[in-house]
Every structure is written in structure tokens, then in C-alpha cells.
Amino acid sequence: MSAVGRVGKGVLARLVGSGIGDFAARHWGREPLLRRTGGDFGDLLDLDGVDEILSRRGLRTPFLRLARDGSVIDSRSFTGGGGVGAEIGDQVRDDRVAAHFADGSTIVLQALHRTWPSISDFTTGLADELGHPAQANAYITPPSSQGFSAHYDVHDVFVLQLAGRKHWKVHAPVHPSPLRDQPWDKHADAVAARVRDDPPVIDDVLEPGDVMYLPRGWLHSAIALGEVSAHLTVGIHVVTTFALVEALTALVGSDERLRASLPLGIDVADPDQLDGHLKTIREDLIAALQAVPSEDVARFVRERAWTGNRPEPLPPIATAKLVLNVGEGDPVRRRQRLRFRIRNPENGRVVLELPDRDLTLPDSTSTALTALLDGKTWHVGQIPGLDLADQVVLVRRLLREGVLLAATA
């Protein structure tokens, strides 16, 4: 018996349309997509919301960057003390941001998936559908300005045009499918040559409601046209094939043959001395790799996939009160977007795997646990598989562990 916590579908279709299978086959990790949705993204963020974030939310670095002419501006030029009762020195000064923006600087609101509820829900839902962690930044550019020169990202991106119009140019990669430690500046000369010498794959204007998908490695730059332009960039931190290679490499360390010392006096800089050893080591390595269970690999890589986005917010005070007073008739439900897996009973116990820990429970709770994690609302006293007293004990434990929340009756 196993289950994986997933949310409902719909976020990805809003971006790529109903042809998700075609997107997966033709575009995902392969080539860009430009789509006119015919709608808008005002429900996620608009320019009034940007002003609220900058002026009324006590924003601090590094949640804000300013950039001009391709360079990031020193944050000390737009931050200062928080005033009476706030002993901090890096709170954003809205007046200085306004001055920089008027002078042509681009505003970058970083990690909006952690600070703006509508974007948080949207980003986490998209990450759940894709199976890869996601984050979101917003870029607000003055009229006829460019924030960053041509570059590539080491993650896939969805660009959602929020306001105004922006002219984008996209060029083919110079380093396809870069890993996290292979940023564009390591290939700056090749990037500059590609943009200078080759025609763009996309040379178009995005208007509110338009969406563009760019796989990691594709070169891009954008210039705002005759008005303030804002777009949301949702970065998809794809779990790559190399992540499985890293997992396998880490897990073969349990094989004693691969931990043995090399001979006394060996010169590891001499290829001739290494050659004979490498033949044996390669054979041992292949055998060890083939012996690594898929279960172990999944457990190794799940931290990257499961901890990238947080589940539904949990109200600490209300939850603590319910923990103390939970009783018959109280409605509870699983936290939305919580990633989990129920592992088969072992030695009279059932294991609930969570992003940061495992919970071990009596096997007698298996039926009730499965029900409580099905996403529906359950009332204490009606949960199958346990009597009332044991239901209270289980619900109290799962509330305390942040697995369940109080539900609307």
C-alpha cells in the first residue's frame, strides 16, 4: 500500500493549453513555446500589487533586487533602517526604489512564491503537476528599458506577461541542458557570438496574458516598450538525469570493494599506473550500480523534489488549540500540496514518509491513516478502522506533526 500526495490538475493547462501531452512531447526540456492565452494574469499580481509589496509589506533584501544596464545595483542604495521598534538595517525604502525606477532600473521581486499568497498557490500547484520544484520572481521594467542582457538560466522558465508589452529575443543554446553549476557567464563569449551572429528563434512582443516557456540553456533578453512592463518568471528547478547519477554514486559507497585503499606508493597522476586498477574498479562499479534498489534512489532524490515548495500554510495558534481540545465531531483534513508516501507495514508498524522525516505508527492505524490522507474532510468519530479514543490519538498526532488541519465543518 502506498500513496503520493498530489493536488488537482489545471495550473499547467492554463499556461500551455489543453494539449499537455503535446507540450510534454515537443517542448518540455526541448524547445520554447510562445502562446497567446487570450486572458490575463491579474489574479496573480498586478502593478497595484507590486506597489503594495514595495511600500506596505516590510520587504527586506534579498527579496528585492534592482538592475540596470545588465548589472545588479548595490542594495545599500535602496534599503535602510526599519524605524522605531525594528532593529534592522536592510528594509526596502520605497522612496529610493521609486527614484531608481524613474532612472531606468528594473525591479526584481524575488521568491514571490513565499511572500504573495496567490503566486504561492499557483507556483506550488504547478510544481506538483510537473513533479519538479518551482519558484517565482517578478520583473518590473520602466518604459523602453532592459534589465538584463542576453543570458541563459540553469532552470526551465515560464514567462507570464502581467502588464505592458515586452519585446523578447530568444536564441538557441550554446550549452544545452546546463546543470546548476554551469551558469551562462562560463560561456559568455559563446553567448555573445550566438546573439551577434545567429538569427533569433523567437523575436516577438509579449502582451498581457501571453505565456512563453523556455527550457534551461536557451538564450533570452527582453526590452520593455513604451510603457511600464511587468512579467512573472516561474522557474522550474528540474530534477535531472544527473541527479539520479549523483544518487547512484552516493549509494554505491555501501559496497566494500569501492572503499578499498589503492596500493602503497601508487602515483595517481600516472595514467599507466591507474589503468589496471581502473579496469577492475569499473567492473566493480557496474556491479554495484546494478545492485542499488530503486527504493533507495527514490528516497535519496525525494528531498530535492519534495522540499522545493512548501505545502498549504498552517495556522500555528489555531492548530495548537485544536491539538489540545480535539474531540468527537471535529472536522479535519490533510494539508493541501503536502507531499507524502505511505510505506507498506513493517514489523507491525506503518511508515508515513514526509519531506523532512518519517513517522512510524502502529499497523492498526493503516486504514484510518489512508482515509485521513485522501484529501477529504473527516469528522473525528467517523474515521474508519479505529475506535473513537484511538481516532483522537491519531488525529492529535497528525495535527501536531503538521499533516492535518482543521477543516470547515
Buried (B, 14 or more C-beta within 10 A) or exposed (E): EEBEBBBEEEBBEBBBBEEBEEBBEEBBBEBBBBBEBEEBBBEBBBBEBBBEBBBEEEBBBEBBBBBBEEEBBEBEBBBBEBEEEEEEEBBBBBEBBBEBBEEBBBBBBBBBBBBBEBBBBBBBBBBBBBEBBBBBBBBBBBBEBBBBBBBBBBBBBBBBBBBBBBBBBBBBBBBEBBEEEBBBEEBBEBBBEBBEEEEBBBEBEBBBBBBBBBBBBBBBBBBBBEEBBBBBBBBBBBBBEEBBEBBBBEBBEEBEEBEEEEEEEEEEEEEEBBEEBEEEBEEBBEEBBEEBEEEBBBBBBBEBBBEBBBBBEBEEEEBEEBBEEBEEEBBBBBBBBBBBBBBEBEEEBBBBBBBEEEBEBBBBBBBBBBBBBEBEEBBBEEBEBBEEEBBBBBBBBBBEEBBBBBBEE
